[in-house]
């Protein structure tokens, strides 16, 4: 998200980009390899020594950021195998998927607030990198512009299925905007959406409540507060009502089990989820 008072690039997008970059130095780097994560940050890139200063909250957030990107891109690869040829990255920030795109036939549309997107394009240029040929940049303010109209103008074919990646954005939006976006995606048979969300603080275990208090205070302090939370069963019911008929919701403990040697069920509910929903053709 972006501070609408001065239209400056998103501070939380910068923080997430630094977590992705720092992750490349970590013992868990194999979880999510990103050869451009450090380069696009330029002078703002973290040094490997910052790993030594990580507290438990920061370490868990870094791993969650890496895991959600890995899951999203694994699901995207399966969609490409099914024949999907359009991907839309909503709230892209400094995500580098377009620079790393392993699918040569895939048309990519990066959507973000105009100020954040302009900043990203400057970062790419200053890193000496070329903008990806098959990527279209679509500047959109989610709360003030109509996403369907902007994507159509940018060349997205609404009659063909698309894969939507929407990471690190939903908690900052109103539920009205979130559900309007999901309704639009559900209107295109064969399309998928992957997004992350958080449960309310009272639904979390003690560690999850502590993490929520820590991170929510940090994002609020930079003027980008979390405002939307969901209860899994209620969210699944709403998605089904919109027309999604294939839903996979992965909770934080299951993410840890999937990408580490942590036995499934031994990690408590920290409140973070990543979900994939598909409207079958």
N, C-alpha and C positions, 0 to 999 in steps of 0.2 A: 504493500500500500504506500500512499504518498501523502505527505503533509500538504493538504489542500490550501493552507494559508499562504504558503510561499511557493507552491508547486516545485518543491525541491525533490530530487530523487529519493526513493524510499530508503530509510535508514535500516529497516528490517531486512530489505533485500540485500543490502551490503553485508549485514551480519550473517545471513544465510550463505552468501557467496564466500565469506571468510571461513565459515565452518566447512564448506565443501573443499576449499583449498587446504585448510589445516588437516583435513582428513587424509589427504594424499601423503602426508608424512607419518601417519599413524600406523601402528601394528595391524590395524583392521583395514588398511587401504584396499585390500583385495575385494572388499565388499562393494566398493564403487570407485572405479578408476576414471579419472577425469584429467586428461593431459592439458586442458586449457584453463582449468580452475584457477591456477596461480597466475598465469599470464594475463588474463583479462583484468585482474585486480591492480596490476602495475605496482605503484608504490604502496598501495593499501593492502597488498598481500601479506599474510602472516608468515612468520618465520617458524621453522620446525621447533625451536625452543619453546614456543607458546604451549606446546603439548604438556610440558612439565608444569605449567601453571593452571591446567584445567582442574576445575572442581568437579564434583560428581554431577551436578546439574548440567554443566557445560558439556561434559563427556556424553551424557545420555542424549542431549539435544543434537550433538554432532552425529552420533550414531543413528538417531532417528532421521535426520536430514539425509544422510547417506543411504539408509535403507529404503526410504520412501522413493528416492530417485531410482534406485536399483529395481524396486518392484515395478514402478511405472514403466521403466524401459524394457523390463522383461515382458510385461503385459503388452506393450506396444509391439514387440517383436512377434508375438503370437498373432496379433491383429494383422500385421503385415503379411504373415503367412496365409491368413484368411482372405487376403486381397485388398485390405484397406490401403489407400494410397494418399490419404490426407491426414495430417496431424496438426492439431491446434494446441499451442502452449499458452494457457491463460495465466496472466500475471507472471511472465517469464523471468523478470528480474535479470540476473546475470547468468542464468542457466545456459549451458554450452551445448545442449543436445544438437542444435542446428549446426554447430561447428564440427561435432563428432558424428554426425548422421551416418549410421552404417547401412542405411537403406536408400540406395541411389535413386529409386523411382518414387520416393516419398516427397510430396509437396508439404512444406512446413509453413505454418502461419504463427507468428509470435505476437501475442496480444499483451499490451501493458499500458499503464498510464503514460501519456506523452512525455512527461519529464523523466520518468525512469527509463523509458525506451531510448530517448535521445542520449541519456547518460551511458546506457549500455553500448550504443553504437559508437560513441566516442571511445569507450574502453576498448572495443574491438580494434578500432583504427589505431589508437595509441599503442596497442600491443603489436602492431605491425601485421595484423591478421586481415584477411579479406572477408567481407560479408558473404555468407553462404549463398550460392547462386539460386538454389531452389527454396529460399526462405523469403517470405513476405512479411514485413514488419507492419503491424496494424495498431496504431495508437488509439486506445480506448480508455475512457474513464467509466468503470463498471457501474458507478452510481448515477451517471449523468447521460450516458449514451446507450443506444440500442445495439447490443452485440451482434444480433443476426444481420442487421443492416450493414454494419461496418465490415463484417466478414464477407458478406455477399459482394460489397463494393471492392473488396480486396481480391476477389476471385475464387473464394471457396465455393465449391459446387455442392449446394444443399441437397441435391438428389442422390449424391453418393455418400456412403458411410465415412465417418471421420473418427479419429481417436483424439480425445480431449485430455490433456494433462493439466491439472489445476492444483498445484502444490503450494502450500504456504500462503494461501489467499483466503480461503473460506472463513476462518475465524475472525477476519477483519471486516467482513461484509455483513450487511443486514440480511436477515432471513428472507426478506422480500426479494432482494437481488439474487441471493443464492438460489432460491426456488425458481425464479424466472429463468435463470441460466440453465438449470437442470431441465426445466420444461422444454426449453429450446433444443437442448441436446437430445432429449427423449423423442422429439418430433422427427428425428432422422433415423429410420430403421437401420440396424446394423452398426450403429455408432456406439462407442464406449466412452465413458468418462472415468478418470481416476482422480480422486481428490483426498486430502487428509482433513480430519476434523478432530475436535477434542470433546470429551464428555465434561459435564459440569463438575466443579470441584468436589461436590458432595458425593459423587459417584466413584471417586478414586480412593485408592488405598492411602496410607499415611505418606509414603514416599511420593505418590502422585500429587497429593494435595500440597506437599512442600514444593514440588517442582512447579506446580501451577502458580503458586504464590510468587515464586522467584521470577519465573519468565513473564507472567502477566504484568508484574511491576516494571520489568525492564522495557517491555514494548509500550506500556502506557507512558513511561517517562520520556519517550521520544515522540509522543503524540500519535502513536499507531496502536491503540488498544485492541485487545481481543473483545469482540462483542457477541459472537454467536457460538453456541455450544449445542450438542445434540446427544440424545439418548439413543443408543444403537437400534433397539427394536422400533422406536418411533421413526427414526430416519429410514430404516428399511421399509416400513409400511408406507411412508410417503413416496419413496422411490418407486415402489411397486404401483402405487396409485398413479404416478406419472407415466407409467408404461414400461419401465425397466423390468425385465423378467429374468435377468441373470445378475445376481449381486454377490460379490465376494468382499467381506469386511474382515480385515486383518488387524487385530488388536496388538498393542505394543508388546505384550508378553509372547504372542505368537510370532511377531517379527523377530524378536530375539532368538526364539527357538529355531526359526527358519534359517537364520544367517549366522548362527554360532553353535557351539556345542552345549548351549544351555538347554536342559530338558524342557519339553513343552509342559506348561503348567506350573513351573517353579518360579516364574516371574509374575509379580502382582500387577494390578491394573493401574498403570500410570496415567491412563486417560487418553492417550494418543491412538488414533486409528488411521489406516489408509484403506480406502474402499474403491472397488471397481464395479461399475454398473453398466450393463449393456442392454440395449433394446434390440432384440433379435429381429431379423428381417421377416 
